[in-house]
Amino acid sequence: MIPFEKALPYDHLMGDLTVPQCPFCGAENVLLPIKPSELEDIHTGRKRLTVFPCCHGRLTVLDCDDDYLMTDTVVK
């Protein structure tokens, strides 16, 4: 089970991944630099550094499921 204080919800939108709100600056509907094809690698244990394009905030994605990305830091 993913701890929700370190979970970031995401959506599939026309072949891209988006988050409803940036955990760093609060920008809405932020496009993530992660492709849906990379989710399987993340789920099997590969870590992925993610830099948000809106404010250049960084976090590491450790795991994922169909709705959430599990990160190494507590997100808002």
Stockholm file with secondary structure:
# STOCKHOLM 1.0

chainA/1-76         MIPFEKALPYDHLMGDLTVPQCPFCGAENVLLPIKPSELEDIHTGRKRLTVFPCCHGRLTVLDCDDDYLMTDTVVK
#=GR chainA/1-76 SS CCCGGGEEECEEETTEEEEEECTTTCCEEEECSCCGGGHHHHHTTCCEEEECTTTCCEEEEEEECSSEEEESSCCC
#=GC SS_cons        CCCGGGEEECEEETTEEEEEECTTTCCEEEECSCCGGGHHHHHTTCCEEEECTTTCCEEEEEEECSSEEEESSCCC
//
